[in-house]
Amino acid sequence: MTANGEIDDIRDALVRVVAEWTRSDLQLKVAAKIDETLDAAETRALYLVGMNGGALGFGQLAERAALSNPTTSKLISRMSAQGLVDRVRSGRTVEVRLTDAGADTYARLVAAGQQMVDGALSGWAPDEITQFQAHLSRFVAALPRATLAAASPTTPEPIPPQQEES
């Protein structure tokens, strides 16, 4: 297989990973596993706020969750009523912050996700897991540069490969 064919296979696999991981029914199963009555949007919002240190601007949350401001406002109101988040106003901006209960729920969601990864890697040899981790870390580290290059209005320069760390 050519390198281009292998890159196409990687692209396809990444799309499948993202599609699988973000499926609403999967998010609901993960939430149900931790005995929460969260819907898919609430689960996604908890992940987004939690991954940003437990606080995220209202507009950033709406953008990252791909929701309108009115829909985000209703979502945050529901989550606030459940005791998962607080709205904190700072001047003209509003920040969404996890409460202690929200941080605990987020931690349990992350733990459930980690169990999913563990299950997906069961049967892998230790050296395969080490190689996968190294390659995935290298790939993730290159994403910001590649994203900027792809968003540039000019033809981007090729991104040089990073040297492997030893």
Disulfide bonds with the S-S distance in Angstrom:
none
